[in-house]
Amino acid sequence: MYLNLENGIPSHDTFRRLFMILDPEKIFRSFY
């Protein structure tokens, strides 16, 4: 099933903002 992205694919700036707010330590711990 595909995502319905009404406004199109997010730009690289959008992904950058997302990754800036993520805590790498929490992500790492979620896998272990």
Number of C-alpha atoms within 10 A of each C-alpha: 3 4 6 8 8 6 6 7 10 9 8 9 9 11 10 10 10 10 11 10 8 10 9 11 8 9 10 9 8 8 6 5
